[in-house]
Amino acid sequence: ALYSNRELWMEYVIHNIASMGNFSTDRSVHDYATNIWKVNPKPIDPTILEQVRQEYLEHDRCRVP
């Protein structure tokens, strides 16, 4: 019934999004790593990072040429 009332549904959607607060998958993974798994971050190897970037670009279908 709520979904069929577009204006009321949109009001609920906006309130829901506004109430989420800050959420970040990066922060979540960091929190799990430090608080649950008890592991520390490791510095990123720039060579591996560049390799991953290049591999991603080869498969990125979202970019417009």
Secondary structure, DSSP 8 states (H G I E B T S, - for coil): -TTTSHHHHHHHHHHHHHHS----HHHHHHHIIIIIS--------HHHHHHHHHHHHHH--S---
